[in-house]
Amino acid sequence: MKKDNQIYSVSPIFVLPEHQGKGNAQEVFTMVEQIYDDAKSWKSGTILQEKGNCYLYEKIGYKNTGTTKVINDKMTMVFYGNHL
């Protein structure tokens, strides 16, 4: 589905533990970004306490927007964006 404003959101993806660390998530992001090649920017959020998720977003070029949302005392959402 193409968006008029060409700003797309990536929903959480989950990789089974036995398949983590093998580049699968990076490959999924590459595939999604190729399918929606008209995107001007991407946005997504993840759990701040999940350092591996934060590392993944930064590794593939997403920047921390500085926006966070405290869910409870053990979980804070952090938001990322990627402008193409």
Residue pairs with C-beta under 8 A, 6 or more apart in sequence:
2 36
2 38
3 39
5 40
6 38
6 39
6 40
6 41
7 39
7 40
7 41
7 42
7 43
8 36
8 39
8 41
8 42
8 43
9 42
9 43
9 44
10 29
10 32
10 42
10 43
10 44
11 44
12 44
12 46
13 25
13 28
15 24
15 25
20 52
25 56
26 56
26 59
26 60
29 60
33 39
33 42
39 84
40 83
40 84
41 81
41 82
41 83
41 84
42 62
42 81
42 82
42 84
43 65
43 79
43 80
43 81
43 82
44 57
44 62
44 79
44 80
44 81
45 69
45 77
45 78
45 79
45 80
46 53
46 54
46 57
46 77
46 78
46 80
47 53
47 75
47 76
47 77
47 78
48 54
48 68
48 75
48 76
48 77
48 78
49 74
49 75
49 76
54 64
54 78
57 64
57 80
58 64
58 80
60 82
61 82
62 80
62 81
62 82
63 80
63 81
63 82
64 78
64 79
64 80
65 79
65 80
65 81
67 78
67 79
68 76
68 77
68 78
68 79
69 76
69 77
69 79
70 76
71 77
